[in-house]
Amino acid sequence: MATRQFPSGPVLSLLLLFLLVSAPFWLSQAAEPPATRWHTVNTRARVMSIAFEGHDLWLGLFGGVMRHDLRTEKQFDLYTPANTGGRILSNGIYTIEIDRQGNKWIGTYGGGLYRFDGTTWTNYSPYGSGSTIDYRKGWTAYTQGRGLGDLWVYDIAFDRRGRMWVATWKGVSRFDGVGFTTYAVDAGLVDKWVYAIAIDRQNVLWFGTEGGVSRFDGTTWTSYTHADGLGLDTGEVVKDPSYAFGNPHHLDPSKQAAATNPNYVVSAAIDRNDHKWFGTYGGGVSRFDGRTWTTYSKADGLGGNFVFALAVDHNGLLWAGTDGGVSWFDGTRWRTYTTRDGLMDNFVYSIAVDDDGNKWFGTRVGVSRFADPDPSPWRSLLRWWNRS
């Protein structure tokens, strides 16, 4: 294994000088009023996913896939069913993940899963894979049991072995490079409607579903629900009339569309202590340390009890996107940013942290970037050294 030597002599002197000169800048950044550190990108559509690839910002919208070159102010590319000639089949984009080869994996609402290599769109569905332009020539049909779980895709994650896991409305599907193996209730999943995936240090998978949380270590399934401590006690489940008609998911008589549900887990994250965090639909956010569940709500300082997104930043702070702004937790108390502070909108559906530590928040109408680089010049130096 090659070893990189830390510089010495004149080079080390220059680096130390850099630290002395840059320290006031970083300290001033840390002390800068929050209102002056916000930048917004108006998408006119809900932003459900955020991903970074070099200088490109990729956004999953209720309106297509957007690529924004961050070196410019106005360089945007929007990919929709209309302007791609049907190469993608849905405008509803719920998740975007980028693999080691730079392929963009895109989960859609009703259009299946896509891989975009910068030129070619490849669709993966329960029925087959290939180009949706010509099913006769560019399409390979799957044999029974080898297709994607469902056309509705909500999350994508890569485990430590590089395998891709896909959250769908009919279970979680693992991709082997050609086809899929799907795990549903009969395999041990607590509920087949899967919305979130998180992977811990031991490569154990945690799935947030509409019926609770399931843990899978590759062999054994273990599930947790509100009865174990997940989510806030929201009292009687109240039916949500906005979901009464037209939603194919809730046409299933076994499901009940509800205004709040502590078992309905829509986001997940793992912190530095390997604690598991789960955002619920109206039941606040719950932390599981392996033994005990702890739930936080608006009463504890959380912005809202609907927690749509979770992320851990470079400093180990947990960020939560809620229906009442974006909240962050330092291990002791919650604090929240809202439109009063500079956030674009108080409904936050996605969160991402870039290489410099800035936070990006996807809202109902666009993206807000909070300029929040790590104030330590040592971290800045480390980033420079790793890139050089």
N, C-alpha and C positions, 0 to 999 in steps of 0.2 A: 504494500500500500504506500503510495507516494505521500510524503509529508511536506507541508508548506512551512517554511521557516519565517518567523516574524522578523521584520527588518531590524537592523541595528545601525550604529554609526550615524552618518549624516541623514540617512533616510528616517531613522527613528527620531532624530532631532526635529526634522520637518513635521513629522506626525504629531509630536508633542506640541509644536508651535500651532499646528492646526487646531488641536484641542483647546488651547488657550484662547485663540482668536475666535473660534466658533462658539465657545461656551456662552458668551453674552447673547448671541443670536438665538440659541436654543432656549435659554432662560426667558428671553423676551417673548418667544413663541408660546411658551407654556403660560406666561402671564397675560398674554393678549386676550382681550375680552372675547367671549364666545361669538357674539353677534358679528364680528368682523372676520370670522374664520369659516363662514358658510359660502358655498358656491352651489348653484342649482342648474340642472339641465331639465328643461321642460319637454316631456315626451307626449303630453296630452293623453296618456294612457297609464294604467296601473302597471307598476314595475314589480314583477314577481321574482326575478332572479338577476344577479349581478355576477359577472366573472371578468377576470383580467388576463390578458395575453400580451406581454410586453407593453407597448404604448396603446393597445386597443382595449377599450371598455366594451364588453358584450352585455346586452340587456335583454331579458325575456319579458315581453310586454303582452298585455291584452290588446294586441294589435300587430304582432309579429316579432321578429328578431332584429335588434338594432345593434350595429357596430359603430362605435365612436372613436375616432383617432384623437387621443388626448393631447397630441401636439398641436392641434388646431382647435378653433372655436366652433367651426361650422361643418366639419367633415363627418357626415353621418351616412351610413348605408342601412336601409331598411329592407328586410326580406319578408315577403308575405306570399300567400297562395297566388295572389293576382300577379305580382311582378316577378315571381319565379316561374311562371307558367305552369303552376300546379306541382312544382317539385316539393313543396311542403303543402300539407292539406289542412292546417289549422292556424288561425291567428292567435290562439290562446297558448302562450308559452309560459310554462310553470317553472322550468328549471334548465340551467345551462351549466355543464361541467366540461372542462378541457383536460384531455388526457396527456400523457407524456409525449406523444407524437404531435401534439398540437391540434388534434381533431376536436371539434366542438360537438358535444353530445347534448341533444336538445329534447326535452320532454314536453309534450303538448297535451292540450285538452281535446281529446277525441281524435287526434291524428297520429297517435303512436309516438315512437322514438325515432330521432334522426341523428345521423352522423354527417357533419359538414367538414370537409377537409380544406375548404377555401375555394373549391371549384365545384365539387360534386356533392349532391344531396343523396344520401342513402336512407331509405325508410325501413324501420323494423316494426313489425306488427304481430298480432297473434296468428296471422295467416301466412306471412312470408316476409321476404326482405328484398330490397333493390330499389329501382327507380319507379316512381309513381307516374311517370310520363307514358311509359309503354309496358303494361303488365305482361305482354306476350314475349318481349325480348329481354327486358332488363329486370325480370322478377324471378325469384326462386321461392317456391312454395315450401312451407315447413310441414314436416310430418307431424302427426298428432302428438301434443305434449312438448314440442320443441319451440313453439312460438312465444312471443312476449305475452305476459300475463293479460294485458288489457291495452286498449287504445288511449286510456287516460293515464298519464304519467306525471307524478308529482315531485319526485326527488331522484337523484342519481348520486352514487358514491362509489369511490374506488377503494378497495381494501389494501392492506399492506402487501399482498401478493399481486396487486395490479388488476384484480378481477372487478368487474363492474356489476353493481347491484342497482336495480331499478324498482322504485316504489310505484305500484299501480293500484287500480281499484279492484283488482282480482288477485292480490297477493304481491309478493316481492320476487322479482326475476333476476337470476344470476346469468350473466352472459359469458360464454366460453369462446367467443371469437366468431362463432358461426350461428349458434342457436342459444336457447335459453332453458334453464331449469327454474320452474316457478314453485314457490312455497306458499301455501295458503293455510286455511284453518285445519285441514286434514293433516297437515304436516306438523302443526303445533303453533302457528301464528294465532294470536288472540282474536284478530278480526282481519278480514281480507282487504278492507279498505285501508291502504297504507299511504301515509302522507310524508313521513320524515325518516331519514336514515342517519345514524351516527355510528362511528367505529372507534372503539377505545384502544388503549395501548397494547392490549393483548390480542388485538384483531378480532375482538368479539363485536358482533353486530347488534345494534339496538334499533328497533323499529317503532315509530310512533304511528298508531292506527286509530280508527274511530272507536275502538273498543278497549283501548289501553296501550300498554307498552309491552313489546316482546323482546327478549334477549335470546340470541342464537350464537353458540360458540362453535358451530360447525357440526355438532352432534346433538346437543341437548337444547330444547326450548324451555324458557321460563318466562312467565307473563305476570304483569302487575296491572292492577286496576285501581279505581278510586277506593275500593275496599281495603287496599294495602296502604293507602296514603297518597295516591296520585291525585293532584288537582284539588281545588277549593270545593268545599261543600256548597253547591249552588242551589240547593233546595230542589223543588220540583222541576223536572225537565219541561221547558216551555216550547211548544211547537212554533217554528219559525214560518210564518205564512209566505215569505218570499221564496221558499223552497217547495211550495206545495205542488206546483205543476211544472212540467217541461224539463226537469232535471232527470236524466236517465238513471243516475245513481239512486235517487230516492224514489224511483218507481218500484224498487225492490220492496215488497211488503214486509221484509224482515228488518228494514231500516226505518228510523224515525228522524225526520229533519227537526233539529232542535235549536233553539236560540242560544242555549248554553249547555255544555256537557263536559264535566271534568275528565271523562275518559277519552274525549276527542282530542288527540295529540297531533298538532300540525307543525311542530318544529322541534328540533333536537340539537344538542351540542355537548361536547365533552371538554371540561376545563383542565387546567394544568395539574390539578390534584386527582385527575381521572374520575371526577364526580360527573354524573350524568344529569343533564338539564333537559326538561321537556316543557314546551309551551303548549297550553291547552286553549280550547275554544270556549272562553268565558270562565275558566277555572284557574286563571293565573299561571304561574310558572313553578314547576316542582323540581327539586334537586334530590338525587338519590346517591348516597355515599357508599352503597353496597349493603347497608343495613337499615338506614333510616331515611324516610321521606320527609322533606321539609318544603312547604308550599308558601310562596309569596304572592301577595295580591296588592290591589290599590291601597288597602289599609296599611300596608308595609312600605308604601312609597313607590310601588310599580306604577308606570303610567296608565295602564289599563289591564283588564283581566283577560282580554283576548290577545294572545301572544303568538303572532304570526311568524316571527323570525328570531333566531338566536345565533350569536357568534361570539367567539372569544378573541380578543385583540392580542397584540404582541406583548402587552404588559400583563396579560392574564385576566383582564377585566372582562366580565360578561356583559354583552349588549343584547337588549331585548326590544324587538319591534312590536309595538302594541297598537291598540285602537285609541290610545291617548298620548302618542308621542313615542320617542325612543328613550329607553331607560338603560342605565348602566349600574353595575353592582360591583363594589370594591371588596366584597367579602363581609362587610359590616352593614352598609346602608345603600339604599337605592337613590339615584338622582335621575331626573328626566329632562330632556330637551323637547320643546314643542315649537309651534309656529311663533310663539312669543320670543324665542331665542334665535330663530333663523331657519328652523326646519321648514321644508316646503309644504308639508301637509302632516297632519297628526296620525294618519293611518299608515303604518310602516310595515310593508310586506316582505322586505328582503334587506339583508345586511351583508356587506363584505368589507374586508380590511385590505388595503393595498400594501405593497412592499415597504412603503415609507411610514406605514402606521395610520394613514388617513382612513376615516370611516366613511362608507358610502351607504346611503339609506334609500331604498326604493319605496315610493309612496304611490298614492292614487293618481298623481298627476305628473310625476317625474322623479328625478334623483337629486338628493342633497348630499354634497360632500362636506364633511366636517374636517377641516385641516387640523389634524391632531397628531403630528409626528412625535415620536418618542423624544422627550426633552434631553435625553442623555447623549452627549457628543460621542461617548464610547460606542453606542449602538450605531450612530451615523458612520463612525470610522469602520466598524465591523462590516456594515453594508457596503461601504466603498471598497474595502479590502476583498470581500467576497466577489464583487463584480469585476475587479481589476484583473 
